[in-house]
């Protein structure tokens, strides 16, 4: 009888641990995705009107800005 209770307790503890671990990993993945999405929204690439033409953020030179304004 004691062996049965011990194995049931170990099974319950293992399932509880696996469930908590699963939710912890899910929380970490969702938090990582949210932080990446927030970083994407605050990216200077999105505020630039020519964001599709540049792959990385570089300051635009003054003659280039004057060329666009003309």
ZIWO-V429140 format. One line per field, one symbol per residue. phi: phi as a letter, one per 30 degrees, with the letter a starting at -180 (. if undefined). psi: psi as a letter, one per 40 degrees, with the letter a starting at -180 (. if undefined). burial: 1 if it has 16 or more other ideal C-beta (glycine too) atoms within 10 Angstrom, else 0. Layout:
# ZIWO-V429140
phi=???
psi=???
burial=???
This chain:
# ZIWO-V429140
phi=.ddddddddddddddddddddddddddddddddddddddddcdddddddcddcbcbdbdddddddddddd
psi=dddddddddddddddddddddddddddddddddddddddddeheddehefdeehdihhhhidddddddd.
burial=0000000000000000000000000000000000000000000000000000000000000000000000
